Amino acid sequence: MINHHVYEELVRIASKQNVLMNECLKDHLYTKLGGKADFFVTPETYEQVQQIVKLANKENIAFTLLGNGSNLIIKDGGIRGIVMNLGKLNKIAGNGLKITAQSGARIIDTSREALHLRLTGLEFACGIPGSVGGALYMNAGAYGGEIKDVLESCIVVDRNGELLNLAAEELALDYRTSNIPDNGYIVLEGTFALQAGDYEEIKAVMDDLTFKRESKQPLEYPSCGSVFKRPPGYFAGKLIQDSGLQGKQIGGAQVSLKHAGFIVNKENATATEYIELIQHVQATVKEKFGVRLEREVRIIGEDLEK
């Protein structure tokens, strides 16, 4: 049941054009999977984010933060309560050797701004598809670099709707993890400390990494990127390949023929099919090699009622 009082309060906080009811979430995700949100809200200011968190607390209504969905699967039953997306908070600004990027900006665009400003340190992020908020959330990394290497500080909203200024060290950044989810933080912006560099040298590194990514990754189909974390001493993609799973398909979901570490939405897959294929890959690799593949991708939401 849609709570119209909550809808009216959300409209009062964020204005009508930023509040949608029964919004189809697959339109907002890289995987093109997932059901509907009761309320889909896209705030335009930090104060609006604070007020929405406080409203959810006051009304005791479920609250979910959605980035740009590059590392997320939402189940076919969708998400109850309020889903907030920070895509309209997307400003990127340079200041000397630092760049501050809002949560909804793409980390790719942040690395391009660093190039424009002749700043080095963010080249590794030139192919990471997530938002800045998502990149901090999971300490995103690629090609030997990670957010932990360059993040100086961030501004977050806590569970009570209060603004906090945090140093990078306070986020417990580690391999594809942070304390952001455990603390219920909503990242509003991150500030990156970089170094002066040569434009052509920075561009050459970014061009090389972009070529590597485009030649190896199945970017022609929707996906959530690399599905599994790298198990100690192994490569997830090679284990999957050596298990004979490349090309394995359940419904419209397929283990990529181009890179076995990716599962692609090849033919209008459902989230259920995608998740079943993930579980099949995990079970097969465990059986053949005794290695447990841990998901890098998050799965949230409700199953479709039968």
Disulfide bonds with the S-S distance in Angstrom:
none
